[in-house]
């Protein structure tokens, strides 16, 4: 989908209002009046067979009767008429619809059936897109578009509001109208039968007037598209989201400790964090962030300076900052001297800067300016309390004047009622965000600091860990199929450990014993001490029925233990069929720590990984971290560091530190396992014993569904983020015999990519990128090394020289969101030019495009780059147009 598809909705040239009415107060009348009042410059066509005219405009009986093309139809009819009207709009070649009508899935089964009918009708006209149904509409001030029945218009601004709740959207518009906050686009998305949040985020990513998005979310559909869109947007601009329903429970019953610890709302937290979205706790927090984003840029760093004329509110602001993990700035020596010269003796001489209640207006504003000028400060919160000697309105006027001279975020709190009301209005009119309390100001700032911090974390370069899986995907698929069989359900511990072992996760190998004599024989051969666990496919929590015995030291204890396990299980769960027991070596290491590692299939975001404090108290302590697969070294490391038990993995109470690198590698291996097997619904390793030298899965559970093969069609339907596309890895040679490895780029390749760029001449860089770099920074490298493999793929050519890996060329494919068209570019390092590497990379990338189903490849080349243009011409590219005097656009239809 390109932006032009949605421009019919968001930038229409003509609008029809189906269900237009002459009745004052009706939706059909309010929409027509809003379009006129909002100043829409295109044609407006009311449609209603019962009227000849609406609001002094001719009214047509059917949309097909409108004599001119209609870009956008706004449907206000009763719900039972909507599917038929949508069909009529399709026949009339409308480009877009806004369906305001309610009465669909939100009312129950009858509405869901109506919604499904609407979906079928819409599918018959794929070129026609629609927002809704059950929505408030669309407002885009720069287009003078008030396509809504809202009572309040939207002012022009630079933030977009997307809301699944029409009433919440209306409340935000009411408040924004009162306080002068503007928007680039407002969309009440309703039931999202067609256009969802992901499409809107993609649209806004290309909108030069949108600097941030605030969202009210009730649910997410098409999680992978949503994650890709959000990750692309938050690379440069913030998304702040309020997700309702924190105490919603997953629809899937938990069959393991992991399942019990992975709730639906926690998965939203993990998904939003992985997408770079900052989640706020309350709708009021969303408004606070909107107010800040509307007027201020996100802070460059985290350090905050507080200026106050009252000690108590200043302390409240400081407490709020520390609670939000926003550090207070250390004032520079120059700022300290400036404040000493400005303020009377006795000022706080620290941050918070307390100027005291008898400070003059000039002194207060001067202190704010000094704080803004301090190089150690990234943002300032100014707190003003109405003191007997203070002047709230003049103080606001001077602070507003100071704010106009600085680019750092300045947030204000004018405490009180009538005395400060005018001062607040002065600040609002000057686009200085102002809040009722210091806590609200600091909370809003804290969320924007979270965005900057989250973005930094997401694009940290991982260390390159060599995680080799012994078997190839086909062998792993065969292993999984032989273990799972055709039946869905809970695997035995033996089966689960076999699969873990295939992925290189160390296990205590269990053997099965179906009688007491066999148990004694197996244990004696294995060597004491041993552990004995009940074998019953219906049981996942064996300890709950007394089905686990540890530290068994002789044959007599094995025999008595075998009998006691059967008795205890029968007493507590007489419905369970016990097949026997498993015997395994007793892994005892006083230096070890127990963790739980697992995965669960979430109904929205697919497979989710979990790590936490393990053992029998895992669910009691709920010390765990979630992440969406796939993992890399940095993500796995962050999961571990977020645990409360993280300090105990280091040297602790006489125990040496565990092997954290080995633990990270194990988490990555489990990530591969979960990614490769869509049939796994739950996986639980509890405990995973971690020692200074080793890692062992002592117990494991897998729950699977039937009918899903390993990795399916490589589309990974159970993952919200596409993992590394290792199917494109291949070895080849250049015509001169040089051996190459062709593979997709990884984030871990940043050092190699930088070295390749530094080996290139300025001329090579200019011809590839059309401009010259001042330096190869991390921000630049992360843009090219951190790929969303659903949308972007860079194939690198790697060689080994002097036993060192080197990148010598790269071909990059960037698709549109529907994978219809792909942009291609190639660069070869200077020492390797003229050796047909560019041709090899181009051929490989064209082959990949065909496998992706891309319809067209678009390339750009400098007119002076004859060699590159020749490569494209030999492969059937046509010159489409020349931009300026120096750039040729070439295309190839596949």
VENVEN-V234905 format. One record per residue. OMEGA is omega in radians with two decimals (none if undefined). Layout:
<<OMEGA> <OMEGA>>
//
This chain:
<<3.08> <3.12> <-3.13> <3.10> <-3.11> <3.10> <3.06> <3.12> <-2.98> <3.07> <-3.07> <3.03> <3.10> <-3.04> <2.95> <3.09> <-3.11> <-3.00> <3.07> <-3.02> <3.03> <-3.07> <-3.13> <3.11> <3.11> <3.13> <-3.11> <3.10> <-3.10> <-3.14> <3.14> <-3.13> <3.13> <3.11> <3.14> <-3.11> <-3.13> <3.07> <3.13> <-2.99> <-3.13> <-3.13> <3.07> <-3.08> <3.02> <3.12> <3.08> <-3.07> <-3.09> <-3.09> <3.03> <-3.14> <3.04> <-3.13> <3.07> <3.08> <3.12> <-3.11> <-3.09> <-3.09> <3.14> <3.14> <3.10> <3.13> <-3.14> <-3.00> <-3.10> <3.09> <3.13> <3.08> <-3.00> <3.01> <3.08> <-3.00> <-3.09> <-3.05> <3.00> <-2.99> <-3.07> <3.11> <-2.98> <-3.14> <3.12> <3.13> <3.12> <3.08> <3.10> <3.10> <3.09> <3.11> <3.13> <3.09> <3.01> <3.14> <-3.09> <3.13> <2.90> <-3.07> <-3.10> <-2.98> <3.03> <3.13> <-3.12> <-3.01> <-3.10> <-3.12> <3.09> <-2.98> <-3.14> <3.12> <3.11> <3.09> <3.11> <3.14> <3.10> <3.06> <3.11> <3.14> <3.14> <3.14> <3.13> <-3.12> <3.13> <-3.13> <-3.01> <3.14> <-3.12> <-3.12> <3.13> <3.05> <3.10> <0.03> <3.09> <-3.11> <3.14> <3.12> <-3.02> <3.05> <3.09> <-2.99> <-3.10> <3.07> <-3.06> <-3.07> <3.07> <-3.06> <-2.98> <3.00> <3.10> <3.11> <-3.08> <3.02> <3.05> <3.03> <3.11> <-3.14> <-3.03> <3.05> <3.12> <3.10> <3.06> <-3.04> <3.02> <3.11> <3.10> <-3.12> <3.09> <3.12> <3.13> <-3.14> <3.12> <3.13> <3.12> <-3.11> <3.14> <3.12> <-3.11> <-3.01> <3.02> <3.12> <-3.09> <-3.07> <2.99> <3.14> <3.03> <3.12> <2.94> <-2.91> <3.11> <-3.03> <3.04> <3.08> <3.11> <-3.08> <3.13> <-3.10> <-3.07> <3.14> <-3.13> <3.09> <3.09> <3.13> <-3.09> <3.11> <-3.14> <-3.11> <-3.09> <-3.11> <3.13> <3.14> <-3.13> <3.07> <2.92> <-3.02> <2.91> <-2.98> <3.00> <3.11> <3.10> <2.98> <-3.07> <-2.99> <-3.10> <3.10> <3.13> <-3.12> <3.14> <-3.12> <-3.10> <-3.14> <3.11> <-3.11> <-3.03> <3.03> <-3.08> <-3.04> <-3.05> <2.89> <3.08> <-3.05> <2.95> <3.14> <-3.14> <3.07> <-3.12> <-3.06> <3.03> <3.12> <3.12> <3.13> <-3.14> <3.09> <-3.12> <3.12> <-3.08> <3.03> <3.14> <-3.13> <-3.13> <-3.05> <-3.11> <3.12> <-3.06> <-3.08> <3.08> <3.10> <3.05> <3.09> <-3.11> <-3.11> <3.12> <3.13> <-3.12> <3.12> <-3.11> <3.14> <3.07> <-3.13> <3.08> <-3.04> <-3.00> <3.05> <3.13> <3.07> <3.11> <3.11> <3.14> <3.11> <3.11> <3.14> <3.14> <-3.11> <-3.12> <-3.02> <-3.02> <2.99> <3.06> <-3.13> <3.12> <3.14> <-3.01> <-2.95> <-3.04> <2.98> <3.14> <3.05> <-3.06> <3.02> <3.10> <-3.03> <-3.08> <3.11> <3.09> <3.10> <3.09> <3.11> <3.13> <3.10> <3.14> <3.14> <-3.13> <3.10> <3.14> <-3.12> <3.03> <-3.06> <3.05> <-3.10> <2.96> <-3.08> <3.13> <3.12> <-3.14> <3.12> <3.10> <-3.13> <3.14> <-3.14> <3.07> <3.13> <-3.04> <-2.94> <3.08> <3.11> <3.13> <3.08> <-2.91> <-3.12> <-3.14> <3.08> <0.19> <3.10> <-3.13> <-3.09> <-3.11> <-3.03> <-3.12> <3.09> <3.12> <3.09> <-3.13> <3.14> <3.14> <3.14> <3.10> <3.10> <3.09> <-3.13> <3.11> <3.12> <3.12> <-3.11> <-3.07> <-3.14> <3.13> <-3.06> <3.13> <3.13> <-3.11> <2.96> <3.13> <-3.11> <-3.11> <3.09> <-3.11> <3.11> <-3.14> <-3.08> <-2.98> <3.13> <-3.00> <-3.07> <3.06> <3.12> <3.11> <-3.14> <-3.12> <3.09> <3.10> <3.11> <3.09> <-3.10> <-3.10> <-3.08> <-3.04> <-3.13> <3.13> <3.09> <3.04> <3.11> <-3.07> <3.02> <3.05> <-3.02> <3.05> <-3.08> <-3.04> <-3.05> <-3.05> <-3.05> <-3.13> <3.11> <3.08> <-3.13> <3.10> <-3.12> <3.12> <-3.14> <3.11> <-3.14> <3.01> <-3.07> <-3.12> <-3.00> <-3.11> <-3.04> <3.07> <-3.12> <3.14> <3.13> <-3.10> <3.12> <3.12> <3.11> <-3.13> <3.12> <3.11> <3.03> <3.09> <3.14> <-3.12> <-3.13> <-3.12> <3.13> <3.13> <-3.13> <-3.08> <-3.07> <2.94> <-3.13> <3.12> <2.95> <3.13> <3.08> <3.11> <3.13> <-3.09> <3.03> <-3.00> <-3.05> <3.06> <-3.08> <-3.13> <3.12> <3.11> <3.09> <3.11> <3.10> <3.14> <-3.09> <-3.13> <3.13> <-3.05> <-3.04> <-3.13> <-3.02> <3.02> <3.05> <-3.04> <3.09> <2.98> <3.11> <3.12> <3.13> <-3.11> <-3.11> <3.07> <-3.14> <3.09> <-3.13> <3.12> <3.11> <3.06> <3.07> <-3.12> <-3.13> <2.90> <-3.01> <3.13> <2.97> <-3.04> <3.03> <-3.08> <3.07> <3.13> <3.14> <3.14> <3.11> <3.12> <-3.13> <-3.11> <-3.11> <-3.12> <3.10> <-3.10> <-3.10> <-3.08> <-0.03> <3.11> <3.01> <3.13> <-3.11> <-3.11> <3.11> <-3.14> <-3.01> <-3.11> <-3.10> <3.02> <3.11> <-3.02> <-3.09> <-3.13> <3.14> <-3.12> <-3.04> <3.13> <3.04> <-3.08> <3.05> <3.06> <-2.91> <3.12> <-3.06> <-3.12> <3.13> <3.08> <-3.09> <-3.12> <3.12> <3.13> <-3.12> <-3.08> <3.10> <-3.13> <-3.11> <-3.11> <3.14> <3.14> <3.14> <-3.05> <-3.13> <-3.11> <-3.12> <-3.05> <3.07> <-3.12> <-3.09> <-3.10> <3.10> <2.94> <3.09> <3.12> <3.14> <3.11> <-3.09> <-3.13> <3.09> <-3.08> <3.13> <-3.04> <3.01> <-3.11> <3.05> <2.96> <3.09> <-3.12> <3.11> <3.08> <3.06> <3.08> <-3.10> <-3.12> <-2.98> <3.10> <-3.03> <-3.14> <3.12> <-3.13> <2.97> <-3.12> <3.06> <-2.99> <-3.09> <-3.06> <-3.13> <-3.05> <-3.10> <-3.11> <-3.05> <3.11> <3.06> <-3.05> <3.10> <-3.13> <3.06> <3.06> <3.02> <0.13> <3.08> <2.86> <-3.05> <-3.09> <-3.14> <3.11> <3.12> <3.14> <3.09> <-3.10> <-3.10> <3.13> <-3.11> <3.04> <-3.12> <-3.14> <-3.14> <-3.11> <3.05> <3.03> <3.09> <-2.96> <3.08> <3.07> <3.11> <3.08> <-3.14> <3.09> <3.13> <-3.06> <3.12> <3.10> <3.11> <3.10> <3.11> <3.13> <3.10> <3.11> <3.10> <3.13> <3.05> <3.08> <-3.11> <-3.12> <-3.14> <-3.04> <-3.02> <-3.13> <-3.09> <-3.09> <3.10> <3.08> <3.03> <-3.06> <3.02> <-3.09> <0.05> <2.88> <-3.11> <-3.10> <-3.12> <3.09> <-3.07> <-2.97> <3.05> <-3.13> <3.01> <-3.09> <3.12> <-3.09> <3.09> <3.02> <3.02> <-3.08> <2.99> <-3.08> <2.97> <3.13> <-3.09> <-3.14> <3.05> <3.01> <-3.10> <-3.11> <-3.12> <3.12> <-3.07> <-3.09> <-3.11> <3.10> <3.12> <-3.12> <-3.13> <-3.11> <-3.06> <-3.05> <3.08> <-3.13> <3.13> <3.10> <3.03> <-3.14> <3.12> <2.98> <3.11> <3.14> <3.08> <-3.14> <-3.14> <-3.10> <2.90> <3.04> <-3.10> <3.02> <3.14> <3.10> <3.02> <-3.13> <-3.09> <-3.05> <3.14> <3.13> <3.13> <3.09> <-3.14> <3.10> <-3.14> <-3.13> <3.09> <-3.09> <3.07> <3.08> <3.13> <3.10> <-3.14> <-3.14> <-3.12> <3.14> <-2.98> <3.12> <3.01> <-3.11> <3.10> <2.97> <3.13> <3.14> <-3.09> <3.08> <3.13> <3.12> <-3.11> <-3.13> <3.11> <-3.06> <-3.10> <3.13> <-3.07> <2.87> <-2.99> <2.98> <-3.02> <-3.01> <3.14> <3.07> <3.09> <-3.14> <3.02> <-3.08> <3.04> <2.99> <3.06> <-3.12> <3.11> <3.09> <3.08> <3.11> <2.99> <-3.07> <3.11> <-3.13> <2.99> <-3.01> <3.08> <3.09> <-3.07> <2.89> <-2.96> <3.10> <-3.11> <3.05> <-3.08> <-3.14> <3.01> <-3.10> <3.05> <-3.11> <3.06> <3.11> <3.12> <-3.00> <-3.08> <-3.04> <3.10> <-3.13> <-3.12> <3.06> <3.09> <3.11> <3.10> <-3.13> <3.13> <-3.13> <3.12> <-3.14> <-3.12> <3.08> <3.07> <3.11> <3.11> <3.12> <3.12> <3.12> <-3.12> <3.13> <-3.11> <-3.08> <3.06> <-3.14> <3.12> <-3.13> <-3.14> <3.05> <3.14> <-3.13> <-3.09> <-3.03> <-3.11> <-3.13> <3.12> <3.11> <3.08> <-3.13> <-3.12> <-3.14> <3.14> <3.00> <3.07> <3.06> <3.04> <-3.09> <3.12> <3.09> <3.11> <-3.08> <3.14> <-2.94> <-3.06> <3.09> <3.04> <-3.11> <-3.11> <3.06> <3.06> <-3.11> <none>>
//
